[in-house]
Amino acid sequence: MIINDELYIGGTWTAPSDPTLTLDIQAPHDRSVIGRAAQAAPADVDRAVAAARAAFDHGPWPKTAPAERIAVLRRLNALREKRAEEIAALISAENGSAGWFTRAGQPGLTRQANAYLKAAEEFGWEETLEPSDEALPFRSVVRREPIGVVAAVIPWNSPFSAALAKLIPALLVGNTVVLKTSPENSLSMNLLAELLDASGLPEGVVSVLHADRETSEYLVSHPGVDKISFTGSTRAGRRIASIAGQQLKRVSLELGGKSAAILLEDADVPQAVAGLKFASLLNNGEACIAQTRILAPRSRYEEVVGALKEMVESLKVGDPADEDTFIGPMIRPDQQQRVRDYIRLGIDEGARLVTGGPHVPAGLEGGNYVTPTLFADVDNRMRIAQEEIFGPVLVVIAYEDEDDAVRMANDSQYGLSGGVWSGDETRALSVARRVRTGTVTVNGTPIGFDGPFGGFKASGIGREYGATGLATYVEYKTITA
């Protein structure tokens, strides 16, 4: 069992303000206790923000040359790569994420970091604009400067990816950061703190706090914080946006999704279903980008439903540490219950239960398991088609023509991700341009890290990844001379 009785505050491992505030970390597979970790209280937030404030206002980090900051973050990336297998195994144990997913995610973290580092090397930190009006013959010097103290708040479902998507760009720009993680991820995020500690960051630049929602709200409301960067539920995002608005803090939000996969009439159905195995059910379905609404042409509807049924029933559900497991358990018992309740709701709404159901898979009753479930004859207005379930539940919706498919794809409060499948790439790109969502993949191509990632509508504000992600953490200053 892993015991972490200290918090990483301002670059130092230190005793928490309340030593009794600890959490037993339960393995979702069998609910056994695999670790215990100290949790942060508001007093710890005060210490972390004070350290970050001092490091930004008086420390060397914001004034360090970009090339030196790049070198530090490159070192962090290399340190993480050396412990990739350990990280993957710990997240599987802690989150219930299947091993194939956590292992596959490690090279993705490298690509994510490298895209930020490349963007930082090419970033226009300062540029001179020549006058466009002869009557005002003054040059403008445009500078991109760090914002200040960043409160980075991340969810539990993919902790390393979410943490580094915020830490790396914020630090590359010269900000200081207080990272607030979910209590469930205390063990893996303490490992991240170890890597940050070894990377060579100056004192006070980073803190890593595990805390509940109440302490999280205390952090984002803190007067010493200049910017909030949040990934999580739309409900929590609305609350954070209201706090940011009241205090006029900079804010970026990466929120929920209910993404649609459009299978056009000329799609290769076996190829599409093989791709949807990953696009729709990655990380046990606990992924904001999961394409869980499958829009199928009425002319091929039963063919699509039959292929999806075969795929879903082929998935091995079980211990995330097993090599052949594709779907692991939900992270907590309440999340397991939430998903099972949605399955019951789908039945009550009149959808056709093709496979699966609200029962727990046989032999796995001791863990937070859900049976992968497929619904057909779903109306896009049903709650199972409109609300984010965050589990291995797919719905198939019939459409009449291309315009009808686009209309239903856009008929959602969300707009985070989506996919288009077609035998004609030009046609697929044309449809993708009509879908109101932040990211669209064509024929299962993976999401890249050089372009911006984020959502339309209730899926968020702002973007991450690449040069656009760096720009999220800067203030613009214009000097005329």
Phi, psi and omega in degrees: 000138180269128178244120175240105184254013178232163175245149179265102185239118176062029178090011181225136172283122188217156179293141178290160180295330178237096183297343180278350183273087180232164179226132171279125181270119182261137174287124179299336182297314183223007179065020174282152180279120181252354179185170176219136185219144175294145178243153184272147173246171179306326179296327177289325175298317178303316180295317182293317180293321178298318178296317180293321179297314180295319181293327179280316185284328187232349185273177184278340192301312181296335182266354180294142180299142180308322181298325179287322176295319177302318181297320179295315181289330175294322178294319177302316180298318180294320178297320179294319180301324181293338182246023186302315182295319178297317179298313181300315182294322182291319179294322177299317180293322187276321186259336188086003178295134180300146184302325180300323183286314182291326177290317180295334181287340184294311174299329177298322177297322177296314179296322178299313180295317182297325178295319176295317182296319177297316179298321180294324179294331183256001188290141177275082182297327177209135178217154180251127179256126177284152183295143177259353183234120182297334180287343178234077187280054182245141176275149175246125174262116181258121180248143173250112187241156179295152182283317183144234180269123181255128169265110180256118185241124187235159179270184186268343195286330179214072196296316182294316180299312181295319181295312184288333176297338178257316183299311187298308180293321180299318181286322178302324181284337180112010176283168167250155192223136165251112181266120177254117183252165178286144179305324182299336183258021185302323185289311181291326180284336170290327174295319176299320178299322176300318180293319177298320181297325183275352188278344178100020176289142178295165180301136174087349189290324183225139168232150178234114183239131172261129185199163180279180184297322181297316179290328176298316179295325176299320180295308185292338178273354188295132182295343179276356181265133181261332181216144175247130172237116189234137167236130181167206185286155178296323179300311179294324179298322178297320179294317180294320178298323179292322177295315180298321180294318179297324185259000182053045174268150172292144183212141169227140188226126172245110194244207190283176179206158173216069196283147181255140169251118180263115173265108179289166188298333181265014181291148171280101188299312178302319178295317181297315181294322176298322177287324180291339173307322181266318183292332184259335189235016177300146178054043178064017185084358179271067183215131182294336182268000184301131179271085188263351173259112181259114180262116186241142178294140183302328182293340181233020189301308184293329175298315179294314180300315180297319179293320178294320178301313180299318180294311183298318181289343179276350187287131175278123177254131180168201184306122181297342179280345180285139184299325186265005178285131175255323180243120176262192181280162170292159190290324183223160176301324180291328176289322175301313181295321179300314182293316179297324177295323177293324177296317176298321179298318179300320177296315180295328180286348177100008176290153179275119178281106183279316178202157183090211182141180185282356182286153175278138180304139182302135179086355183241025184294340182278356180240186185266050189271150176230143176281123176306133192228141178233128175248141172239177182053044182265135173270137183299344179275349179296152180296326180291345176262346185248335186255145181284115183274322178064053178193179185279067181230120181246146176235140179246126185239131180275142174232160185272314181210181185301316180298321179295320179296314179296318179302314182289323177301322182274351181276073183201148175291341185263168176193059185262311186215185179165174181211154175230134180239127181200153173282351181241105184298323179299317178294318179299318179296322178298317178293318180302323180293340183268348182275127184273080181207156188289331180221133175228129176257149179246122179053039171082012177297142180288155176290130178273172183247358178277326179274165182289148178232131178170190190234156168273167171050228185282006177270003170138183180223129178091177185221155174240172177081142172059204183297324178296322178294323176297316184297339178297338186249020180243156164254146179259129176238132177247125177247123177256141182211000000 
